[in-house]
Amino acid sequence: MKKLKLLAFGLMCSVLLLQAQDTEIMAMAYYSKAEQMYTTGNYENALRKLIEAEKLMPPNPKILYQKVNILNKLNSKSALYGNDLTESITQFFAITDKNTYPREKVYGYCWH
């Protein structure tokens, strides 16, 4: 009985690990698609893809940096994105280590 419980526990852990890896792969796929869309000027759909990536994983500097760039482009066309841009910049600086993150990535933004 004890061996059966250990086997079941091991199987559950394996399934959870595979699900976590699938989630990360999906988030990376959304991020990659957002980068492609950004490059072609499809900013609104790029933002949608990044939002999908954010739903799958906690905020990180890479996603937030791209989100800030997209929102900056969108905000230059419509002020409707101003609050989201400000919020994303604030979140970016809250989780980014300014001593290790490349400064050229944040050219034009102020370190708090």
Rosetta blueprint (number, residue, H / E / L):
1 M L
2 K H
3 K H
4 L H
5 K H
6 L H
7 L H
8 A H
9 F H
10 G H
11 L H
12 M H
13 C H
14 S H
15 V H
16 L H
17 L H
18 L H
19 Q H
20 A H
21 Q H
22 D H
23 T H
24 E H
25 I H
26 M H
27 A H
28 M H
29 A H
30 Y H
31 Y H
32 S H
33 K H
34 A H
35 E H
36 Q H
37 M H
38 Y H
39 T H
40 T L
41 G L
42 N L
43 Y H
44 E H
45 N H
46 A H
47 L H
48 R H
49 K H
50 L H
51 I H
52 E H
53 A H
54 E H
55 K H
56 L H
57 M L
58 P L
59 P L
60 N L
61 P H
62 K H
63 I H
64 L H
65 Y H
66 Q H
67 K H
68 V H
69 N H
70 I H
71 L H
72 N H
73 K H
74 L H
75 N H
76 S H
77 K H
78 S L
79 A H
80 L H
81 Y H
82 G H
83 N H
84 D H
85 L H
86 T H
87 E H
88 S H
89 I H
90 T H
91 Q H
92 F H
93 F H
94 A H
95 I H
96 T L
97 D L
98 K L
99 N L
100 T L
101 Y L
102 P L
103 R H
104 E H
105 K H
106 V H
107 Y L
108 G L
109 Y L
110 C L
111 W L
112 H L
